[in-house]
Amino acid sequence: MTHSLVWHPFTQHGLDDDIPLIARAEGAWLYGADGRQWLDCISSWWVTTHGHGHPKIMAAIRAQTVKLDQLIFAGWTHEPAETLARALVSLVPDPLNYAFFSDSGSTSVEVALKMALGFWRNRGETRHKIVVMEHSYHGDTIGAMSVGARGVYNAAYAPLLFDVVRVPFPERAGQNTLDALEAACRDPHTAAFIVEPLILGAGGMLIYPASILAEMRAICVRHHVLFIADEVMTGWGRTGTLFACEQAGVTPDLMCLSKGLTGGAIPLAVTLASDAIYDAHRTPHRADMFYHSSSYTANPIACAAANANLTIWRDEPVLARVATLAEQQETYLAALTHPALINQRQCGTITAMEIASDTPGYLDDIGPRLASEFRNRGLLLRPMGNTLYVMPPYCIAVEELDQIYTAVADVIGGP
Ligand SMILES: *Cc1c(COP(=O)(O)O)cnc(C)c1O
């Protein structure tokens, strides 16, 4: 192949430039232009829920393209967005009654942060501090990075990131987290707490119990601090329920959704907001309106894809499929025993584990080395450092899961 002019995300150009060229995908499989094929074990970076190319989503996209391709969304509207907003709001509890669309998980987080600050400003309160959980990930724009974990991946931009208050990741009953959150929320300048419910994804698939999520929510209520649930990864069945917050009986003030919103077919995100937050911005005063937009806000084709996804959730037994997948994942994880595999854990359809080693330096570049080893065996797996995880699309067959775990055992056990 001629030298590629494409600059890839989170890719160390100069180290490993063997980048497969994918021609098409179907279900859990990616098909290379050269005839090779790969099993998509991480749902193409956590977005593909039902499987690639779901016929109903593809048909909805095709049907929408002949009606309306794109429309300015400031002061104009269209049927796919109206339908989608109604459908989304019907899936979440009161008072989450308003839908603000954007294009990615990161922007849905930026929108939530801006709404939280606007809410307090418009109510005449000087609350502007954001509380976050250690090891969190909320996206790669400046605001989203600011509320996420700091590390080698954002060290260059650190001078631009704003300060936040960090509470530790829960240990045992989570008292360390709850005490720190309570202290942070006592500060009268605290505006909001943002958290990934039940499992921190990019931070290393770190799982904490629903009871702690519920207690964190209660602390925020007690201190009138807004609660932002970043369900960008956890939404759409990943944790076993449609949304992770359901397992804790938690209703956030703001909820961010993206990845599986269109079944993973086309970019779209939404920030769901409570009546109070919407009302604080519903005003004849120009200074108090919500100042945010992107050119493609609520793109009609993306909304049509999301509407088809919601129809699938309504008409097909998706949650039953998710439950079966979770059971199958549990069985395979339990059977995977190797002294080098530690902290084996599971949250719904996701399994994760760490690879331990006594050899100094061994773990430093283990992620890319393993990814390339799996790629050679026909699997798309992308360990984060020494954390290996499996997050397949829900259509994956048990024989295909078998293939994944056999390869993992092989690769770990090998020389
Ligand atoms: C992926 C992710 C984001 C960012 O979404 P993008 O679409 O990549 O911008 C935000 N929050 C969480 C929890 C995520 O997993």
The ligand as an SDF file (V2000), in Angstrom:
LIG
                    3D

 15 15  0  0  0  0  0  0  0  0999 V2000
  -15.9570    7.4160   24.8760 C   0  0  0  0  0  0  0  0  0  0  0  0
  -16.3920    8.1970   26.0550 C   0  0  0  0  0  0  0  0  0  0  0  0
  -16.5560    9.5920   25.9850 C   0  0  0  0  0  0  0  0  0  0  0  0
  -16.1780   10.3860   24.7530 C   0  0  0  0  0  0  0  0  0  0  0  0
  -16.9760   10.0520   23.6640 O   0  0  0  0  0  0  0  0  0  0  0  0
  -16.4530   10.4440   22.1950 P   0  0  0  0  0  0  0  0  0  0  0  0
  -17.6100   10.1140   21.3160 O   0  0  0  0  0  0  0  0  0  0  0  0
  -15.2620    9.5890   21.9380 O   0  0  0  0  0  0  0  0  0  0  0  0
  -16.1410   11.8990   22.2160 O   0  0  0  0  0  0  0  0  0  0  0  0
  -17.0410   10.2460   27.0860 C   0  0  0  0  0  0  0  0  0  0  0  0
  -17.3430    9.5710   28.2190 N   0  0  0  0  0  0  0  0  0  0  0  0
  -17.1960    8.2500   28.3260 C   0  0  0  0  0  0  0  0  0  0  0  0
  -17.5730    7.5680   29.5880 C   0  0  0  0  0  0  0  0  0  0  0  0
  -16.7060    7.5080   27.2600 C   0  0  0  0  0  0  0  0  0  0  0  0
  -16.5140    6.1950   27.3700 O   0  0  0  0  0  0  0  0  0  0  0  0
  1  2  1  0
  2  3  1  0
  2 14  2  0
  3  4  1  0
  3 10  2  0
  4  5  1  0
  5  6  1  0
  6  7  2  0
  6  8  1  0
  6  9  1  0
 10 11  1  0
 11 12  2  0
 12 13  1  0
 12 14  1  0
 14 15  1  0
M  END
$$$$
